[in-house]
Amino acid sequence: MRRTAALIAGGGPAGAAAAILLARGGAMPVVIERNREPQDMVCGGFLGGDAISLLRRLGVDPASLGARPIRRARLIGGKRMVEAELPFEAAGLSRRTLDAALLDQAEAQGAMIERGLTIRRIDRTTRCLHLSDETAISGDALFLATGKHDTRGIARPVPPESDPALGLRIRLDPTPALHAALDDIIELHLFRDGYAGLLRQEDGSVNLCLSVAQSRLKAANGQPARLIEDLAREAPRLADRFGAATAGSAWSSVARVPYGWRATRGEPGLFRLGDQSAVIASLAGDGIAIALASATRAAHCFLQGGGDAAISFQPDFAAQARRPVSLANLLMHWGGTPWIAGPLLGLFARAPGLIRQAAAMTRIGAG
Ligand SMILES: Cc1cc2nc3c(=O)[nH]c(=O)nc-3n(C[C@H](O)[C@H](O)[C@H](O)COP(=O)(O)OP(=O)(O)OC[C@H]3O[C@@H](n4cnc5c(N)ncnc54)[C@H](O)[C@@H]3O)c2cc1C
């Protein structure tokens, strides 16, 4: 069986960021990633100011990748529409481009990226990954960065929910009118038990992402396009947006997203990163920043104190994530509860400064 000092499970933003910093620190990390090529994940593609700062520190500049600047947020619920300037710089970038750039940078810094290998099972006590090619690899320290997906042997202890959230995503090719309507803006459409977010990406396409209670998709026969048709009365502007574009990809989905979950207990040699460390409600658009911030902090702890540093890293990061994660959860719950969302948008219309404040308070920060 192979052995390495720093073993990283998953090559999304968290895993790749850890690889860059560990390689810079001389730890010779190995990353195991199941995709041969980076893909467009279920993600809104929104980068807030904290994510952008953290990326620049890692040597990845979103602007040079063609990220579209975002200056305003537009919230739409029923017939109400409110807009506010964001209190930080922000951008829209596809995950395919971002993840590819981060992994390239990790490789350039000396990390070894093993692509096309799926981790089938993890032995927690020996920190050993059992892989799809029937080999195994273990690490003195394991950086668990498999994101939205849990792995057998080390799954997050998330309590089951009766109607869990699921994420949906499609790339749209917009009409010129829709393209212009989404210039420098992130648009969020609120409806019962969910929301949809739209933004422009580097290639001019529009990323449409939904987070919705599973029961709502089930009621639409499991078809996302039908769900949007069903939403036409509740969210007429969302249906209009969808009608003003053609599908540029198939729908992709992720089930059972455990919003609000945080890993609060540390154990020696195991660093949980990204969605394995804290899952912020996606409406806030700060999950990528959490991935980068947790990886940055974990790499620093490991390079200073070795695998035992994981014992304090995990509760310390959980404490850092508590406020943005709790507030984002509350806002997403309110946004998906029509009798609260209507008056809330009314309040935001009278005091747009509150939108800026909410946006600022749901950031993990760049440290
Ligand atoms: C609907 C929705 C919208 C969102 N919108 C935004 C947004 O606009 N902005 C934002 O900042 N955040 C957003 N998020 C959150 C964001 O997508 C995540 O927080 C972020 O992707 C976490 O990064 P990660 O590296 O931890 O995990 P991931 O991005 O999930 O990456 C995990 C990596 O591990 C690999 N992997 C998984 N399992 C295995 C295995 N068994 N073997 C080998 N490799 C494996 C995967 O292929 C992947 O490359 C959204 C989330 C949802 C659900």
The ligand as an ORCA input file, in Angstrom:
! r2SCAN-3c Opt
* xyz 0 1
  C     -27.757     24.740     -5.312
  C     -26.405     25.210     -4.848
  C     -25.917     26.447     -5.276
  C     -24.682     26.907     -4.811
  N     -24.224     28.132     -5.241
  C     -23.064     28.625     -4.754
  C     -22.548     29.880     -5.204
  O     -23.131     30.557     -6.056
  N     -21.379     30.336     -4.654
  C     -20.706     29.627     -3.709
  O     -19.681     30.098     -3.213
  N     -21.152     28.404     -3.295
  C     -22.288     27.893     -3.810
  N     -22.717     26.644     -3.431
  C     -21.897     25.873     -2.502
  C     -20.646     25.308     -3.201
  O     -21.023     24.636     -4.370
  C     -19.920     24.341     -2.263
  O     -19.898     24.856     -0.969
  C     -18.489     24.109     -2.755
  O     -18.524     23.461     -4.003
  C     -17.721     23.242     -1.762
  O     -16.464     22.933     -2.291
  P     -15.759     21.563     -1.898
  O     -14.425     21.574     -2.532
  O     -15.893     21.335     -0.451
  O     -16.669     20.420     -2.576
  P     -17.063     20.119     -4.089
  O     -17.079     21.357     -4.885
  O     -18.301     19.291     -4.020
  O     -15.846     19.247     -4.621
  C     -15.635     17.921     -4.164
  C     -14.693     17.213     -5.118
  O     -14.443     15.897     -4.613
  C     -14.630     14.954     -5.647
  N     -15.127     13.706     -5.042
  C     -16.294     13.541     -4.352
  N     -16.428     12.262     -3.960
  C     -15.318     11.611     -4.410
  C     -14.883     10.256     -4.336
  N     -15.617      9.307     -3.714
  N     -13.715      9.919     -4.920
  C     -12.945     10.864     -5.547
  N     -13.318     12.163     -5.660
  C     -14.492     12.535     -5.095
  C     -15.667     15.594     -6.580
  O     -15.566     15.061     -7.895
  C     -15.277     17.067     -6.514
  O     -14.309     17.420     -7.479
  C     -23.924     26.131     -3.906
  C     -24.397     24.891     -3.497
  C     -25.626     24.417     -3.964
  C     -26.120     23.084     -3.512
*
